Amino acid sequence: MTDTIPTEFEVLDERFAGVGGDDYVERLHTGTRWAEGPVYFPAGRFLVWSDIPNERMLRWDEMTGAVGLFRQPSGYTNGNTLDREGRLISCEHGNRRVTRTEHDGSITVIADRWEGKRLNSPNDVVVRSDGSIWFTDPPYGILSNYEGYAAEQEIDGCHVYRADPVTGEVRVVADDFARPNGLAFSLDESRLYVADTRMRHVRVFDVREDGTLAGGKVFTEGTEQDNFDGLRLDDTGRVWAAAGRALLCHDPDGTLIGRLKLPEPTANLVFGGLKRNRMFITASSSLYSLMTNVTGARPVWAGR
């Protein structure tokens, strides 16, 4: 039987007052070392997520509630998403690369180097509707053998990258981050939000037509407990962030308007289910779920 805990929404602004859902949060699975990178597959009605230190990916079946192995070894995979064709895009700490899992199960490398140097350890990834793949590259996977393999950093800095869908060119689009982490596009894809975990804030950039970025002002700042990690948008443009023992909800103007409290440090989230109104949250040892009256932003595979 699935464990449950009481749902704790905290309203910080009247704009959050109408947000709600079930009176209980379900804990669908526990026993991971550091749960990350949830991605929902609507065609199969299942969710895949990463258990980084155990070098595995797990799969939860929405129809049966069963949990099993999806991939092991996983290359210490962290963040995951789907591309326009419903293929899995993954950030592999251990292999220091971004990959695509084809429909036949084979693996295609999207990016593993920049200017001939090995990437640090790609962390999180999003796909734009033009097919370009954007990812962050902090060094967590090479700092020790816990989330990858201890190694020297070949690139001077921790950057945000864009992989071109036609040429495959990998280029830096932002190079002034301490620890870039979660990222998400605005609903019209004119802006890119990027979390900087070490700086405890989220920044927002304007996306130019040529795929470059401008701006980069601070969108929201957190407290000492708010180590911003994964980001997602709902269909109203609100920005949800995994930070500390909560999901934080921000109005498009950057105001923190509410939070969903959780018993463990959170890492990431994704909207799934048939109506995209089911939140899946990876938090330390567990995978949580909550049916809400909030609908996730339309995913890239569904078209714009």
N, C-alpha and C positions, 0 to 999 in steps of 0.2 A: 504494500500500500504506500502511496506517495505521502511523504511528510509534508506538513503545512505549517506556516507561521502566520500570525496576523499581519495584514497589510498596513503599513504605516506611511501614509502620504502626509507630508508637512507642507501646508500652504504658506508661502512667504509673500505672495502678491495676489490680489484678487483675480488676476488673469489665469491663475492656476486653480481657482476654486472649483471649476467644473470638471477637473480631471479626476477620474475614479476608475474603479474596476472591482474585481472580486474582493471579498473581505479577507482573503487569505492568499498568500504566495506559496506556490508549490515548489518543493525541492525535488526535482526530477531525478537527480543523481548526486551522490557524494562519494568521495574517495580519490579525488584528483589532488595533485600537489600544487599546481597553479593553472587553473582553468582559464582559457582565453579563446579569442577568435571564433565566436559562434556565427554560423552561416546556415540559413534555412533554404532547403530545396523544395519548392512548392510542387514540382512534378511528382516527387516521391513522398511528399509529406514527412520529411525527416529533417533533423538538425544534426550538423557536424560541428564539433568544437575540438580545440587543442588542449592537451595536458602536457605542457611544454617540458618540465623536468623528467617526466616519465617517457618522453619521446614517443608519444602516441597521439592519435586522433580518435575520438569516440563518436558514436552515432546513436542518436535517440530517435526511435520510431514513434511518430505521433499517433498511429493507428493502434499500436499495441502497448506503448510505454516501455518497450524493451530497449536496453542499452547494450551495445556491443562495440567491438573494435571496428574502426573504419580503416585505419592505417597504422602499422607499426613494423619497422621504425618509420618515423615521420620526418626525419631531418630536423627535429626540434621545431616543428612548425608553430608559428604564433598566429598572426592575423590571417583571415580568410574572407573571400567575397565571391560573388558570381559575376561572370562577364555577360555580354549581350546574348550569348548563345547558351547560357545556363551552365557553363563550365566553371569548375572550381579554380580560383586564383589564390595562391598561398604564399606566405612569407616564411621561408625556412631559415631559422637561426643557425642551425648547425651547418647547413650547406651554403649559407651566406648568399641566398638567391631568392628570386621570385619566380614561381613556376605556375604553369597551367596544366590541370589534369584534363586530358581529352576525354571524349565520350567513350572511347575504347579502353580507358584506364592508363594509357601511356602518358608520360610526363614531358612537357615542353618547357625549356628554360626561357623565361622572359628577360631576366636581367640577373647577372652575377658579377659584373664588373662595371667600373666607370673609369674611362681613360686608362684602361689596362690594369687598374688596381681592383682588388677584391672588395666587394661591399662589406660593411661592418657586420650587420645581421638584420636584414629587413624585418620590420616589426608589424606594420599594418598597411592595408592596401584598399584602394577604391578604384572603380572603373567609371570613366565618363562615357556619355552616350556616343561619342565619336570613336570609342574603342580604345582610347589611350588609358594607360594603367599608371596610377600615381601611388607612390609608396614612401614610407619613412624608413630611416636607416640609423637608429641609435646603436650603441655597441653592446647591448646587454648579452647577446649570445657569445661574445668573445671575451667577456670579462672574467669568466670562470668556466668550469665544466658543468655547471648546474643547469644552464639553459642552452648549452651548445658545447663549443670546444674553445678553451682558452687559447688566444692567439693575439698577435700584434695587430694593431689597427693600421691598415695600409693607406686609408684616406684621411686627410687632415680635416676632421670635422664630422658632424652628423647632419645629414642633409635630407631634403625632400626631393624626390626624383619623379620624372615623367618618362615613361616608355612609349615611344611613338607606335601607333598601331600598324603603320604601313612600312616604315623603314626599320623599325626595331631600335632606333637610336635611343639611348638612355642619357638624359641630361638633367643637370641640377636645376631646380626651379626655385629653391630657397636654401640659403646656406648660412643663415644666422640663428640657428637653433642650438640649444644646449642638448636636449633629449627629445627630439620630435617623436610623436607617438601616434595616437588616433587621428584620423582625418575623415572629412565628409564634405560633399558638395552641397551648396544651397539648392533649393528646389529647381531653380532655373539654370543651375550650374554656372552662374556668373561669379560666384564666390566659393572659396575653399577655406574651410575651417581646419586648423591643425593644432593639436594639443602639444604643449611642451611640458612634460612631466616634471623635470627638474625645476623649471621656473614657476610651476603651479599656475599656469594660465593657458587660455586658448586664444590663438590669434586668427585673424580673418584676412584673406587676400582677395583681390579682384583677379579674375581669370580673363586674360586677354584672348582675342581670337586666334592668335598664333600659338597658344598653349603656354605662354609665359605668365608670370604672376606680377602683380603690382600691389603696393600697399604693405599690409602685414601688421596693422595695428592690433592691440590687445582687445579681444572681444569680451572676455570675462576673466576675472582673477579669482583664485580660490584662497582658502585658508591654509594653515599648516597641515590640516588633515585632508585637503583636497588635492591628491596627486592625480591630475587628470590623465585618463587613459583613453579608452575607446569612445567614439562619438557616433551618434546617429541622429537623423532628423525625422520628425513626424510630418504628416501631410499639411500642417499649418505653418511649417517652417521653423518650429521650435527646435532647439538644439538640446539633445539629451546626452549627458556625459557620465561615464563611469568614473567616480572619484571618491576615494575613501570607502566608507561603509554606506554608500548611497548611490543612487542615480540622481543627478542634478538636472533640472529642466530650466532652460534659459529661453526667454522671449527672443525673437529675432533682433531686438535692439541691444541684446547682451545682458539684460537684467535677469538675475537668478530669481525665478518665481516660485519654485517648489522643489521638493525632493521626495524620493521614495527610499526609505531607510531599509537597510539590509543588515543581517547579522555578521557578515564577513566582508573583508575588503573586496570591492568590485574591480573587474578588469575590462569588461566589454559587454555589449548588448546588441541585439538585433530584433527587429520586428518580423514576426512570421505568422503562421497559421493561414487559413483560407482567406481571411479578410485583412491580414497584416495588422491585426489588433491584439496579438499575443506577444508580450515582451519575453524574450529569453535573455537571461543575465548570467554571465560567467563570473564567479566570485570565489577565488581561492580554491577551496576543496569541493565546490558544489556548482551545479547547474540549477538555476531557479527559473520559474515561469509565472507570469501573471496575465490573465485576461483583463483587458482594459477597454475604456471607451475612446482610446487614442489609436489612430491609424498611422502606420509607418509611411514614410515617403515612398512614392512609386519607385520601384527598383529599376535599374538600368535595363535589365532583360525584358521588362514590360514595355519599354519604349517611353518616349517623352511626349 
